[in-house]
């Protein structure tokens, strides 16, 4: 026999020598089953009188580590066992009686799978070569392994025909001798190779059938397991896709959250599925809930000790926390959790868990771009302990991620709505400003122009008439001055550019100054006072507070009919003084009470108002009072029933105590 190194594969040589053969495609699992069934013939039969020749070829991979021990047993039953494999396989690390043939990785034999068994009573041959493709190990890096091993395909033939077995053996022997010339005497004179190729092939069908049946059972088990994994993955994707679709189509977060919690609880068959959201005071509130029918509702309840700890731990570490209890009620904490607990804390947590009957617990943080939005919590109540699988944990984490997107999207939508409302308000304010200022500026300017032109055209006008024109012009110029002054005051207040002179202020004194100012302006009114003589002083800016009182009195006169009856009362309440200015004039509609303190707003509509003014007076009052730490509001029973304006300011003593506490 020739002893040249092979340049072609055994499968190619075999198909040339036996042109009638038709190769088939086999998957790796099928070849493994066939190989083991053929090898079982050797192990099942007493071969002392007829030891077979065995030639096996294994690829350079990790899947044959267990074959080394198997071939140790086979070598005790066979006359000669030759194993072709890469030098780094497990066969070359074992003390074995087999003849080992280290293959050159570039040799075509290194890509083939062979098993040849030849004896007088039986024969079997398997010759295959792996089909090239993306799952072939040759297309991966040195440190990378195929990811879909069961899907690997091989092209070749297998048979129990003695003639074909003998042919395959005679073809592979020269290839073996090219590597192991020292085995020439053994192979060239081996009795199995010198026998006539013909003859019966006696096999034990029971051994062969049992091996294939076991592989069929194992394959079916793997198939069922794979189907379960696929079903779980499909369930996860279906649930996540549904939630994702809701997030994209619905801007109502409550609808999305409720359905997500319901779907997740049902999908994982949990006793409870809860969604916690932060309240802003360091606690969490249950906003959505799925629960078994026999459990009480926990909606809108705050977190308990264990809840808060587990949520904060999950949020802090940005990972799912899964816990289970054993039959004795002792909680087995993972190392990262037990490391975060003191002994006393651990005891209290365990006691609380036992009291609630919780056997298994899972908490997943709801986080979006480092922003804490809450947590998802699943509980298994009573019954057997449930160990949360990796697939379930990944499902909960995926749902939590989608809920984070939903909450942020809803928050963004709310912010957009608020911004749109603010833009509408600004647009309305701009329109009102244009209309009010146009009206309030044009009217006095027109009057001024008419008066001045008349005086200019008639220099010899009668003195009394001349004085009347001058008084009218001065009055409208004063009106313009007040309008500009109001604009300047409001702009400084809104910009925070007002210097406050806070001090102990006597409210009665401020009111006296305000009344005197009204009298100097020759404003007639029927004023009724009800102010206690022992009224405490308030902590306020005296000048600004007087300005507020003047504007309230002026407002009461403006919107009431003669004799302009106005009632002013003041009383001490707990830590503050309450002042009320009441008139019996036009009154305010209920739907306008909330907006009369807005700029350019009056109780009357912009275009139908009967009183002069641009609607800044009450806005200025509101800014002054609130920036001094007080409150101001209006009440009215409706049109024609008058109005009441209330001011509440802290007393000097109460404000002093508050500031002292703040400093301490």
PyMOL commands that set and color helices and strands:
alter all, ss='L'
color gray80, all
select helices_A, chain A and resi 10-17+28-44+62-64+67-75+90-93+108-111+137-139+149-151+162-179+181-188+191-194+205-249+253-267+305-317+335-338+343-356+390-457+463-495+507-520+542-558+590-592+617-627+652-663
alter helices_A, ss='H'
color red, helices_A
select strands_A, chain A and resi 24-27+53-57+80-86+99-103+112-118+123-130+153-159+272-278+284-291+321-325+331-332+358-368+371-381+502-505+526-531+538-541+565-573+576-583+631-635+643-650
alter strands_A, ss='S'
color yellow, strands_A
deselect
rebuild
show_as cartoon
